[in-house]
Amino acid sequence: GENVEQHPSTLSVQEGDSAVIKCTYSDSASNYFPWYKQELGKRPQLIIDIRSNVGEKKDQRIAVTLNKTAKHFSLHITETQPEDSAVYFCAASTNTGGFKTIFGAGTRLFVKA
Amino acid sequence: DTEVTQTPKHLVMGMTNKKSLKCEQHMGHRAMYWYKQKAKKPPELMFVYSYEKLSINESVPSRFSPECPNSSLLNLHLHALQPEDSALYLCASSPPSGSYNEQFFGPGTRLTVL
């Protein structure tokens, strides 16, 4: 079945450093790749997304890249801050007979002050 | 109104009880979703409604019964649940944007089955 793999499961960085989270997906029909941030006890919040017809997208300190051929996509956070500490989920979505989104297992990011 | 709301925030129920979870959005979104999330795990898709019709059921046990009475409201009826069904139940909605599936999540209902 469809699968999204996410690495690493835990990432610890010093404040000001960059953080990179990588995902791969299996369903070649996937056409939309959102990233969610979930703080403890809170709902997942969409932080950035990328569509299959785009290779890169940036929003201030956050950027996402997509390699459709390799079925890879990555999240890059620059100048990390303690408030970036959370669990980050990548996801891959298709629209074949109804929207279906498969989530990666999540990356727990710790930003040390 | 620019968010998805869910009630109740917390629910404790016995295995013989019948209860319902409620989700509401007034953003004009035409797709609504139920997810189950266990601790330290990603959300798992349960059901998708598109234009008030059930379009995806991810082989969820029949003790979970979804209902979409109108385009703003989504319910999840619970009956004869098991302790392993204890989890955070998240509702989400997405706009009718054609091919792309930008989902907005509600705060969730934390369910405990005794």
Interface residues (C-beta under 8 A of the other chain):
Chain A: N31 Y32 P34 Y36 K42 R43 P44 Q45 L46 D49 R51 F89 S93 N95 G97 G98 F99 K100 T101 I102 F103 G104 A105 G106
Chain B: A31 Y33 K40 K41 P42 P43 E44 L45 V48 S50 S55 I56 L90 S94 S99 Y100 N101 E102 Q103 F104 F105 G106 P107 G108
